[in-house]
Amino acid sequence: MCPATLLLAVADGPGQAARAWADGADLIDIRAATPGELASIRASLPSAVLWPGQAGTGSTRPEPFDADRLAGPAAISPLPAGPPPASVVAAAAIGTWLGMPVIRSRHTRAARRAIDMALVIAGTQRPASTLRGLA
């Protein structure tokens, strides 16, 4: 049985970090955070695991699979009000299926659902709920 895939949420500030954490992110990407924003995120989310960015050569930290960048430029722009592009959801599901240890996305809720779905289909995670239907 392979380990679960982690969701790395991209947050541009404390508000987005709190929303991403509530939506099911496992890690919060803080590369773009200022020192003040970083302190605010740490104060408001003390149990959150923060991702400081890429380490130097020889690091054992895995490179995240960027679902937004794979999906195209429309997915990288600031979060739209509507649903996320289907390509982001597909990229997160495919990355999970291929065994990527970390999926990075701005669309936390949709990516979390896609990751969970792929893990359930692969048999490495139990479904959150089941419904039995008889025809």
N, C-alpha and C positions, 0 to 999 in steps of 0.2 A: 504494500500500500504506500503510495507516494504522499509526501507531506502536503498540507494545504497551501494554496497560493495566497500570498499577502497582497492587500490592496494599499498602494501608496497614493494618497490624495494630495493633489497640488492645491495649496492654499496661499492666497495673496495677502492675507491678513488674519487677525484673530477671529473675526466673524465667520469667514469661510472655513477656518480651521475647526471652529466649534461645530459648524453645520456638517462638515465632512466627517468628524468624529462621531456625531450623532447618526449619520447615515451609514456607518459601518466600516469606516477606514481603519486599517490596522496600523498604518504609519502616516505621519504628516510630513510632507516635503517643505522644509523651511529654508531652502536655498535663497529665495528672494526676500526673506523677512529681514527687516531692519532690526537692530538690537532692541529697540523699544517694543516692536511688534513681537519679537521672540520672547521677551520678558512677559508680555501680556498673555501670549499663548501658554507659556509655562505656568503662569499663575492661574489662568482659567481652566486649563486642562492638565492637572498634575499627573494623571495616569496615562496621558497620551505618549506614544513613542514617536519621537521626532527624528526625521531623516535629514542629516546635515548636508547631503549632497555627495558628490563623487569623491572618493579618496584617491590618494596618489597611487603610483605603480606598486604592485605587490599586495594590494588590498584583497582581503577575502570576502568583502561585501559584494553581493551579486549586483549586476547591472540591471536596473528595472526595465521591463518591457513597456515602452511608452505607447499605450493604446491610442491616445489622442494624436500623436505625431504620425502613427501608421494610418490613422483614419483620414488625415488630410488637414489642410490649413483651417477649414471651417470649424473643426473640433478644438483647435488650439486657442482660438479667439476667446475673449471673456465670455463667461457663461451666458448663453441665451436664455430667454424666459421660457421657451418651449422645451419639448423633450430633446434628449441628446440625439445626435446623429446615430442612425442604425449601425454605421460603420464602427463607431466606438464600442458599442455593445458587442458586435461581432469580433472585433479585434481582442477585446478582453476575454471572450469565451474561447477563441482559438488559442490565444496565448496560454490560458489555463490548461486547455486540452493538451497542448504541446509540452507542458511541464515547466513553464516559466515560474520561477519562485516569487517574483514580485511584478505586479502589474501597476503601472503609473497612469493616473487619469484625473482630470478635473471633474468628471461626471461620476461622482462617488456612488450615489444610490444605484444608478443603472449598471455601472461596472461591478458593484458588489453582487447584484442579482445575477449577472452573467457569470461571474466567477462561481457563485454557489451552484448555479444550474449545471455548469460544466463539471464541477466536482461530484454532484449527485449522479449525473449521467455516467461518469467514469467509475462510480462506485466507491469513491474515497470519502464521501461524506453522506450522512443520512439526510433525507429531505426534511425541511422544516415542518411540513404538514403533508398528509396524504389524504386522498379522497378516492374511495372505491366506488366505482360505478358499474352496475350490472345492466346489460342491455335487455 
